[in-house]
Amino acid sequence: MIQKKKAYRVSLFDNDAIVTKGQKVATSGKGGNYPSGILIGEVKDVSLNDDSIISSVYVSPVSNMKSFDYCLVIGKEESK
């Protein structure tokens, strides 16, 4: 956890993904460790790196997340 921001930093490898402050973050169910739909937190800040393939998303946890070792974030593509 990044103490200064009081949030976890999530590396985002898809710069085309639309992530905005205030979005809810939940478990995906992929990997079999946790069922899908468990609320993890809320996006607090997004650091877009135009010159890099990796951006940083800062997620404020909803509660004590010490029992979580990692999190995979998967989103739906918005229909246009």
N, CA, C and O atoms as a GROMACS GRO file, in nm:
protein
  320
    1MET      N    1   0.085  -0.117   0.000
    1MET     CA    2   0.000   0.000   0.000
    1MET      C    3   0.090   0.124   0.000
    1MET      O    4   0.191   0.128   0.069
    2ILE      N    5   0.052   0.221  -0.076
    2ILE     CA    6   0.123   0.347  -0.080
    2ILE      C    7   0.065   0.436   0.028
    2ILE      O    8  -0.047   0.486   0.014
    3GLN      N    9   0.140   0.457   0.136
    3GLN     CA   10   0.088   0.528   0.252
    3GLN      C   11   0.051   0.672   0.220
    3GLN      O   12  -0.049   0.722   0.271
    4LYS      N   13   0.130   0.739   0.137
    4LYS     CA   14   0.104   0.878   0.104
    4LYS      C   15  -0.035   0.895   0.043
    4LYS      O   16  -0.107   0.991   0.074
    5LYS      N   17  -0.072   0.802  -0.045
    5LYS     CA   18  -0.202   0.810  -0.112
    5LYS      C   19  -0.308   0.726  -0.041
    5LYS      O   20  -0.426   0.738  -0.072
    6LYS      N   21  -0.266   0.642   0.055
    6LYS     CA   22  -0.356   0.548   0.122
    6LYS      C   23  -0.434   0.467   0.020
    6LYS      O   24  -0.557   0.453   0.028
    7ALA      N   25  -0.360   0.413  -0.076
    7ALA     CA   26  -0.421   0.336  -0.184
    7ALA      C   27  -0.322   0.232  -0.234
    7ALA      O   28  -0.201   0.244  -0.215
    8TYR      N   29  -0.375   0.130  -0.299
    8TYR     CA   30  -0.292   0.031  -0.364
    8TYR      C   31  -0.268   0.076  -0.508
    8TYR      O   32  -0.357   0.132  -0.572
    9ARG      N   33  -0.146   0.051  -0.558
    9ARG     CA   34  -0.115   0.085  -0.697
    9ARG      C   35  -0.136  -0.040  -0.781
    9ARG      O   36  -0.080  -0.146  -0.752
   10VAL      N   37  -0.216  -0.027  -0.886
   10VAL     CA   38  -0.244  -0.136  -0.979
   10VAL      C   39  -0.183  -0.097  -1.112
   10VAL      O   40  -0.209   0.012  -1.164
   11SER      N   41  -0.101  -0.186  -1.169
   11SER     CA   42  -0.042  -0.160  -1.300
   11SER      C   43  -0.142  -0.197  -1.409
   11SER      O   44  -0.196  -0.308  -1.410
   12LEU      N   45  -0.166  -0.104  -1.499
   12LEU     CA   46  -0.260  -0.124  -1.609
   12LEU      C   47  -0.181  -0.134  -1.738
   12LEU      O   48  -0.111  -0.040  -1.776
   13PHE      N   49  -0.191  -0.247  -1.806
   13PHE     CA   50  -0.113  -0.272  -1.926
   13PHE      C   51  -0.188  -0.240  -2.054
   13PHE      O   52  -0.134  -0.260  -2.163
   14ASP      N   53  -0.309  -0.190  -2.044
   14ASP     CA   54  -0.390  -0.156  -2.161
   14ASP      C   55  -0.421  -0.008  -2.158
   14ASP      O   56  -0.515   0.035  -2.090
   15ASN      N   57  -0.343   0.072  -2.232
   15ASN     CA   58  -0.364   0.217  -2.231
   15ASN      C   59  -0.492   0.258  -2.303
   15ASN      O   60  -0.530   0.375  -2.296
   16ASP      N   61  -0.559   0.166  -2.373
   16ASP     CA   62  -0.686   0.197  -2.438
   16ASP      C   63  -0.803   0.182  -2.340
   16ASP      O   64  -0.914   0.227  -2.368
   17ALA      N   65  -0.778   0.120  -2.227
   17ALA     CA   66  -0.884   0.101  -2.127
   17ALA      C   67  -0.920   0.236  -2.067
   17ALA      O   68  -0.833   0.320  -2.043
   18ILE      N   69  -1.048   0.257  -2.042
   18ILE     CA   70  -1.095   0.381  -1.983
   18ILE      C   71  -1.118   0.356  -1.833
   18ILE      O   72  -1.209   0.284  -1.793
   19VAL      N   73  -1.033   0.418  -1.752
   19VAL     CA   74  -1.043   0.406  -1.607
   19VAL      C   75  -1.054   0.547  -1.553
   19VAL      O   76  -0.972   0.634  -1.584
   20THR      N   77  -1.156   0.571  -1.471
   20THR     CA   78  -1.178   0.705  -1.419
   20THR      C   79  -1.188   0.704  -1.267
   20THR      O   80  -1.224   0.603  -1.206
   21LYS      N   81  -1.157   0.816  -1.210
   21LYS     CA   82  -1.166   0.834  -1.065
   21LYS      C   83  -1.310   0.807  -1.022
   21LYS      O   84  -1.404   0.854  -1.085
   22GLY      N   85  -1.325   0.731  -0.914
   22GLY     CA   86  -1.457   0.700  -0.862
   22GLY      C   87  -1.512   0.566  -0.906
   22GLY      O   88  -1.610   0.518  -0.849
   23GLN      N   89  -1.450   0.502  -1.006
   23GLN     CA   90  -1.497   0.370  -1.049
   23GLN      C   91  -1.476   0.268  -0.938
   23GLN      O   92  -1.379   0.276  -0.863
   24LYS      N   93  -1.568   0.175  -0.929
   24LYS     CA   94  -1.557   0.067  -0.831
   24LYS      C   95  -1.469  -0.043  -0.888
   24LYS      O   96  -1.469  -0.068  -1.009
   25VAL      N   97  -1.393  -0.109  -0.800
   25VAL     CA   98  -1.305  -0.219  -0.839
   25VAL      C   99  -1.351  -0.342  -0.762
   25VAL      O  100  -1.366  -0.339  -0.640
   26ALA      N  101  -1.372  -0.452  -0.836
   26ALA     CA  102  -1.418  -0.576  -0.774
   26ALA      C  103  -1.337  -0.693  -0.827
   26ALA      O  104  -1.271  -0.683  -0.931
   27THR      N  105  -1.342  -0.805  -0.755
   27THR     CA  106  -1.272  -0.924  -0.800
   27THR      C  107  -1.338  -0.977  -0.928
   27THR      O  108  -1.458  -0.961  -0.949
   28SER      N  109  -1.255  -1.040  -1.012
   28SER     CA  110  -1.305  -1.091  -1.140
   28SER      C  111  -1.350  -1.237  -1.131
   28SER      O  112  -1.430  -1.281  -1.213
   29GLY      N  113  -1.298  -1.310  -1.034
   29GLY     CA  114  -1.327  -1.452  -1.026
   29GLY      C  115  -1.229  -1.536  -1.106
   29GLY      O  116  -1.231  -1.658  -1.096
   30LYS      N  117  -1.144  -1.472  -1.184
   30LYS     CA  118  -1.042  -1.543  -1.262
   30LYS      C  119  -0.934  -1.594  -1.168
   30LYS      O  120  -0.896  -1.525  -1.073
   31GLY      N  121  -0.886  -1.712  -1.193
   31GLY     CA  122  -0.779  -1.768  -1.112
   31GLY      C  123  -0.828  -1.858  -1.000
   31GLY      O  124  -0.751  -1.936  -0.945
   32GLY      N  125  -0.956  -1.847  -0.965
   32GLY     CA  126  -1.013  -1.938  -0.867
   32GLY      C  127  -0.985  -1.908  -0.721
   32GLY      O  128  -1.028  -1.984  -0.634
   33ASN      N  129  -0.914  -1.799  -0.692
   33ASN     CA  130  -0.885  -1.767  -0.551
   33ASN      C  131  -1.002  -1.699  -0.481
   33ASN      O  132  -1.027  -1.725  -0.363
   34TYR      N  133  -1.073  -1.613  -0.552
   34TYR     CA  134  -1.184  -1.538  -0.495
   34TYR      C  135  -1.300  -1.541  -0.594
   34TYR      O  136  -1.276  -1.540  -0.715
   35PRO      N  137  -1.422  -1.545  -0.547
   35PRO     CA  138  -1.536  -1.539  -0.639
   35PRO      C  139  -1.547  -1.399  -0.702
   35PRO      O  140  -1.492  -1.303  -0.648
   36SER      N  141  -1.614  -1.389  -0.812
   36SER     CA  142  -1.630  -1.259  -0.878
   36SER      C  143  -1.727  -1.170  -0.801
   36SER      O  144  -1.817  -1.218  -0.732
   37GLY      N  145  -1.708  -1.040  -0.816
   37GLY     CA  146  -1.801  -0.944  -0.760
   37GLY      C  147  -1.774  -0.895  -0.619
   37GLY      O  148  -1.854  -0.820  -0.564
   38ILE      N  149  -1.662  -0.938  -0.559
   38ILE     CA  150  -1.631  -0.887  -0.425
   38ILE      C  151  -1.572  -0.748  -0.440
   38ILE      O  152  -1.469  -0.730  -0.505
   39LEU      N  153  -1.636  -0.650  -0.380
   39LEU     CA  154  -1.590  -0.512  -0.390
   39LEU      C  155  -1.457  -0.496  -0.319
   39LEU      O  156  -1.446  -0.530  -0.201
   40ILE      N  157  -1.357  -0.446  -0.390
   40ILE     CA  158  -1.224  -0.426  -0.334
   40ILE      C  159  -1.203  -0.281  -0.296
   40ILE      O  160  -1.146  -0.252  -0.190
   41GLY      N  161  -1.248  -0.190  -0.380
   41GLY     CA  162  -1.226  -0.050  -0.350
   41GLY      C  163  -1.276   0.041  -0.460
   41GLY      O  164  -1.360   0.004  -0.542
   42GLU      N  165  -1.221   0.161  -0.460
   42GLU     CA  166  -1.262   0.264  -0.556
   42GLU      C  167  -1.138   0.331  -0.612
   42GLU      O  168  -1.040   0.354  -0.540
   43VAL      N  169  -1.141   0.362  -0.741
   43VAL     CA  170  -1.029   0.429  -0.806
   43VAL      C  171  -1.015   0.568  -0.747
   43VAL      O  172  -1.108   0.649  -0.752
   44LYS      N  173  -0.897   0.596  -0.691
   44LYS     CA  174  -0.870   0.725  -0.629
   44LYS      C  175  -0.798   0.818  -0.725
   44LYS      O  176  -0.821   0.939  -0.725
   45ASP      N  177  -0.709   0.761  -0.809
   45ASP     CA  178  -0.631   0.842  -0.901
   45ASP      C  179  -0.582   0.754  -1.015
   45ASP      O  180  -0.566   0.633  -0.998
   46VAL      N  181  -0.557   0.814  -1.130
   46VAL     CA  182  -0.504   0.743  -1.246
   46VAL      C  183  -0.386   0.822  -1.298
   46VAL      O  184  -0.395   0.942  -1.321
   47SER      N  185  -0.274   0.753  -1.318
   47SER     CA  186  -0.155   0.815  -1.372
   47SER      C  187  -0.130   0.756  -1.510
   47SER      O  188  -0.080   0.644  -1.523
   48LEU      N  189  -0.166   0.831  -1.614
   48LEU     CA  190  -0.150   0.783  -1.751
   48LEU      C  191  -0.011   0.817  -1.801
   48LEU      O  192   0.033   0.932  -1.794
   49ASN      N  193   0.058   0.717  -1.850
   49ASN     CA  194   0.193   0.734  -1.902
   49ASN      C  195   0.191   0.720  -2.054
   49ASN      O  196   0.191   0.609  -2.106
   50ASP      N  197   0.188   0.832  -2.125
   50ASP     CA  198   0.180   0.829  -2.270
   50ASP      C  199   0.299   0.761  -2.335
   50ASP      O  200   0.286   0.699  -2.441
   51ASP      N  201   0.416   0.772  -2.273
   51ASP     CA  202   0.537   0.715  -2.333
   51ASP      C  203   0.565   0.573  -2.286
   51ASP      O  204   0.672   0.520  -2.313
   52SER      N  205   0.471   0.512  -2.217
   52SER     CA  206   0.492   0.380  -2.162
   52SER      C  207   0.371   0.292  -2.191
   52SER      O  208   0.262   0.342  -2.218
   53ILE      N  209   0.390   0.162  -2.185
   53ILE     CA  210   0.277   0.071  -2.204
   53ILE      C  211   0.207   0.041  -2.073
   53ILE      O  212   0.105  -0.028  -2.070
   54ILE      N  213   0.261   0.094  -1.964
   54ILE     CA  214   0.202   0.068  -1.832
   54ILE      C  215   0.156   0.199  -1.769
   54ILE      O  216   0.232   0.296  -1.763
   55SER      N  217   0.034   0.201  -1.722
   55SER     CA  218  -0.018   0.314  -1.645
   55SER      C  219  -0.043   0.267  -1.503
   55SER      O  220  -0.050   0.146  -1.477
   56SER      N  221  -0.057   0.360  -1.410
   56SER     CA  222  -0.082   0.326  -1.270
   56SER      C  223  -0.221   0.372  -1.230
   56SER      O  224  -0.261   0.485  -1.258
   57VAL      N  225  -0.294   0.283  -1.165
   57VAL     CA  226  -0.426   0.313  -1.111
   57VAL      C  227  -0.416   0.296  -0.960
   57VAL      O  228  -0.370   0.192  -0.912
   58TYR      N  229  -0.457   0.398  -0.885
   58TYR     CA  230  -0.452   0.393  -0.740
   58TYR      C  231  -0.591   0.363  -0.687
   58TYR      O  232  -0.686   0.436  -0.715
   59VAL      N  233  -0.603   0.254  -0.610
   59VAL     CA  234  -0.731   0.207  -0.561
   59VAL      C  235  -0.734   0.215  -0.408
   59VAL      O  236  -0.652   0.154  -0.341
   60SER      N  237  -0.830   0.292  -0.355
   60SER     CA  238  -0.851   0.298  -0.210
   60SER      C  239  -0.932   0.178  -0.169
   60SER      O  240  -1.042   0.157  -0.222
   61PRO      N  241  -0.882   0.098  -0.075
   61PRO     CA  242  -0.956  -0.022  -0.034
   61PRO      C  243  -1.081   0.013   0.047
   61PRO      O  244  -1.087   0.115   0.114
   62VAL      N  245  -1.181  -0.076   0.038
   62VAL     CA  246  -1.304  -0.055   0.113
   62VAL      C  247  -1.290  -0.098   0.258
   62VAL      O  248  -1.365  -0.053   0.344
   63SER      N  249  -1.194  -0.187   0.285
   63SER     CA  250  -1.173  -0.235   0.422
   63SER      C  251  -1.030  -0.286   0.434
   63SER      O  252  -0.946  -0.256   0.350
   64ASN      N  253  -1.004  -0.360   0.538
   64ASN     CA  254  -0.872  -0.416   0.560
   64ASN      C  255  -0.843  -0.522   0.454
   64ASN      O  256  -0.907  -0.626   0.449
   65MET      N  257  -0.746  -0.493   0.369
   65MET     CA  258  -0.716  -0.582   0.257
   65MET      C  259  -0.592  -0.668   0.284
   65MET      O  260  -0.533  -0.719   0.189
   66LYS      N  261  -0.552  -0.684   0.407
   66LYS     CA  262  -0.431  -0.760   0.438
   66LYS      C  263  -0.441  -0.906   0.396
   66LYS      O  264  -0.339  -0.971   0.376
   67SER      N  265  -0.562  -0.959   0.382
   67SER     CA  266  -0.577  -1.098   0.344
   67SER      C  267  -0.563  -1.120   0.193
   67SER      O  268  -0.556  -1.235   0.148
   68PHE      N  269  -0.559  -1.012   0.113
   68PHE     CA  270  -0.544  -1.024  -0.031
   68PHE      C  271  -0.396  -1.015  -0.068
   68PHE      O  272  -0.326  -0.924  -0.023
   69ASP      N  273  -0.349  -1.109  -0.149
   69ASP     CA  274  -0.210  -1.105  -0.196
   69ASP      C  275  -0.198  -1.033  -0.329
   69ASP      O  276  -0.098  -0.966  -0.353
   70TYR      N  277  -0.298  -1.045  -0.415
   70TYR     CA  278  -0.296  -0.981  -0.545
   70TYR      C  279  -0.438  -0.964  -0.596
   70TYR      O  280  -0.532  -1.021  -0.541
   71CYS      N  281  -0.451  -0.887  -0.702
   71CYS     CA  282  -0.583  -0.861  -0.759
   71CYS      C  283  -0.570  -0.849  -0.910
   71CYS      O  284  -0.479  -0.782  -0.959
   72LEU      N  285  -0.657  -0.912  -0.985
   72LEU     CA  286  -0.662  -0.900  -1.130
   72LEU      C  287  -0.786  -0.819  -1.164
   72LEU      O  288  -0.897  -0.853  -1.122
   73VAL      N  289  -0.767  -0.711  -1.241
   73VAL     CA  290  -0.878  -0.624  -1.276
   73VAL      C  291  -0.913  -0.645  -1.422
   73VAL      O  292  -0.827  -0.631  -1.510
   74ILE      N  293  -1.038  -0.678  -1.450
   74ILE     CA  294  -1.086  -0.698  -1.586
   74ILE      C  295  -1.210  -0.613  -1.604
   74ILE      O  296  -1.301  -0.619  -1.521
   75GLY      N  297  -1.214  -0.535  -1.711
   75GLY     CA  298  -1.329  -0.449  -1.734
   75GLY      C  299  -1.399  -0.482  -1.865
   75GLY      O  300  -1.342  -0.550  -1.951
   76LYS      N  301  -1.518  -0.436  -1.879
   76LYS     CA  302  -1.594  -0.453  -2.003
   76LYS      C  303  -1.565  -0.336  -2.096
   76LYS      O  304  -1.546  -0.223  -2.051
   77GLU      N  305  -1.564  -0.363  -2.223
   77GLU     CA  306  -1.548  -0.256  -2.321
   77GLU      C  307  -1.680  -0.184  -2.333
   77GLU      O  308  -1.785  -0.246  -2.344
   78GLU      N  309  -1.675  -0.052  -2.330
   78GLU     CA  310  -1.797   0.026  -2.341
   78GLU      C  311  -1.852   0.017  -2.483
   78GLU      O  312  -1.777   0.028  -2.580
   79SER      N  313  -1.983  -0.004  -2.494
   79SER     CA  314  -2.044  -0.007  -2.627
   79SER      C  315  -2.062   0.133  -2.678
   79SER      O  316  -2.097   0.224  -2.602
   80LYS      N  317  -2.040   0.149  -2.805
   80LYS     CA  318  -2.046   0.285  -2.865
   80LYS      C  319  -2.163   0.299  -2.956
   80LYS      O  320  -2.184   0.406  -3.014
   0.00000   0.00000   0.00000
